[in-house]
Structures are given as C-alpha cells and as structure tokens.
Amino acid sequence: MQIHPDQVPSASIPAIGRVSSPYLTRRQTAEYLSVSEKWLAQSGRTSGPPFYKFGNQCRYLVADVVSWARQQRAPQSPAIGLVR
C-alpha cells in the first residue's frame, strides 16, 4: 500500500492530550518502519529518515518518515532467464 505524505492516516499521528502531534518518537518511528530503535539511532543523519532535535530528544515528522520510506524502494532487477 502506498501512502502519499499528505495522506498519512491520522491514526498514525500520536495524540498528546487533546492535541495530535505530527512528530513521532524514535520508538514510534522504529515500530512504524519495522526496524529496531538501535538501527534508527545508528543510521542517524547518514542513511535514516530526517529528524529534529528538541533538547536531547529526537523526533521524526510523520510526513518526512513516509517520504523517506518511499525513496528506499530497491531498484528492480532484470528478469533472470528470459529468452528473447
């Protein structure tokens, strides 16, 4: 299923009191991407999704995570064994 960053389901945005936040914690982001928190922390600014620092906390904007994930699509390899 492909999700456009503008069409991120509101259920994926955590509610804080009555206000929904567009930011995810590292744990929430790791869950969303099905990766470990350790990988997310180690990937940092080099290969992981962009993040924001608020004090000593990393936060990930949902739209940025979705956009980054869409860019990670592996290139399609040519079909093996095709006879022309």
N, C-alpha and C positions, 0 to 999 in steps of 0.2 A: 504494500500500500504506500503510495507516495503522498506526502503531505507538503503543501506549499507553506513556507514560513508564515504567511499571512492567515493561513487556515489551521493553525495549531489549535487542537481542541482545548477548550477552557478547562477541561478536567485535568489536563497535564500541567496546568499552572497552579501551584500550591496556594491555598488560601491562608492568609495570615489574619486572624480575627475576621473582620468583615471585608478586608481589602485583599484582593488577589494580587500576588506578586508575579511579575514576568520573569523573575530570577529563580534559578534552581541552585540548591547546594551541591557540593561535589558528590555527596551520596545520591541525591536525587538524579543528578546527571548521569552518574555511573549506572544506576538502575535503568534509566531511560535508554541508554545506549547498550546495555547488557555487557558492560566491561567492568573491571574492578576499579575501586577507588584508587588503588595503588597505581594502576596504569594511567588513569586520568591525571593523577598528581605528577607522575614522572614524565608524561607527554608534554606537560607544561605549554610553553608558547611555541614549541617547535613543530609538533605534529598533532596536537589535540585541538579541541574546539576553543575559540577565543573565550576569555573570561575577564571578569572585572574584580578588582581588589577593593574591598570595603574594610579598612583596618587590616586585620590579618586574615580575613575570610575571603575565599574565592567564591564568586557567584557567576553563574552561567545564564545568559539571556536565552530563553527558550527558542526564540526565532534564530539566534546565532547557532545554537546546537543543531537545530533541524537543517539549517542551510549548510553547515559544516558536514553533517552526516550525508547529505545528498551529494556533496562533492567527493565523497570517499568511494564512490562506485568504482569497482575494479573494471579495467578495460576488458572487453570481450575478446577471448582468444579465438583464432580462426578454427573452424571445424577441422577435426583431425580425421583423416581417412577419406576425405571427399575425393571422388574420382570425377574428373572433368572430361 
